[in-house]
Amino acid sequence: ALLEGVIKAKARDKDSAEEVAKAHVRIVQLHTAKGDVRAAQTVREHLVEWFDAQGHSRDGGPLATVAAEARYQFLLPTIEKELTRKLVIEGKLVPDCRKVFDNWHEVVIGPLKLAGVAGKDAKLPKGKPLVDQVLAVRDYAAPHWSRAASLQGGRLAMALSREVSAVAALEPPDLQPVWVEMSKRYRDIAGEIWERSWKQADAAGQREGFANDIRKELAAIKPAEYPALDREQLETSTPQQKEASRLASLAQQTDNLQLRVLYLRKATTLDPSNPALKELLRVAEAELEAQARVPR
């Protein structure tokens, strides 16, 4: 109730923006600890709506990073659900395959306008296509979450590509070229998303975490341009930087703020010239301080 009171009382006060954001984050953590996923998702959604309504800058700073994470985490369950869809099961087309495909396409990519393939009864989803929503996380200019969004946006397109390719193999010869062309189109979409993100990360020397996952995806679909790299090639950093990256990854995976701060402090000590680690540590320390002020 106290945290909700902070949000209600200070939501429009720009000078209290960080305090309001931290209150949202803390409420999410409390709901997550209780296993109340729905409530946590509702608070994430409110956080993003508050951030946008107040016109806060999407500059990659602490507030923008919190908003980017909230938006990404809010979308993640939907992403995971769409990645599990199938058009072919045990070598057979699913019932109403074309209708299923058309609905899936509209949810993930947008309305299908290719004659001869789309089902007639598909309903348009409300709001933007999922890939657009996911990639919009990049607008906050928070590198870590921008790469996470690019990874998942590409995976959504590749899920369509793989399933459409499987359908092509089971269709009559006269329909196969249409499905094959669509499969290639989705593959190209994924490649474009991943290439842009990888080139940015590589140029910044940030070969870790989601960036490495993206590089591996590129090696799978464009082996000539992006041959598979061994671990040493993929991470051209020093042993200390590699350990710092490992600790930073552990920090991002834990909901325990004290442990997150400990990981990031050690990581920053090992790689003191890394500005991204310093920013992550600053945000984590601020969250821990805010948590300590909340009455038990």
Secondary structure, DSSP 8 states (H G I E B T S, - for coil): -HHHHHHHHHTT-GGGHHHHHHHHHHHHHHHHHHT-HHHHHHHHHHHHHHHHHTT---SSSHHHHHHHHHHHHHHHHHHHHHHT--SEETTEE-TTHHHHHHHHHHHHT-----TTTS-SS----SSS-HHHHHHGGGGG--HHHHHHHHHHHHHHHHHHHHHHHHHHTTS-TTTHHHHHHHHHHHHHHHHHHHHHHHHHHHHTT--STHHHHHHHHHHHH-TTTS----HHHH--S-HHHHHHHHHHHHHHH---HHHHHHHHHHHHHHSTT-HHHHHHHHHHHHHHHHHHHS--
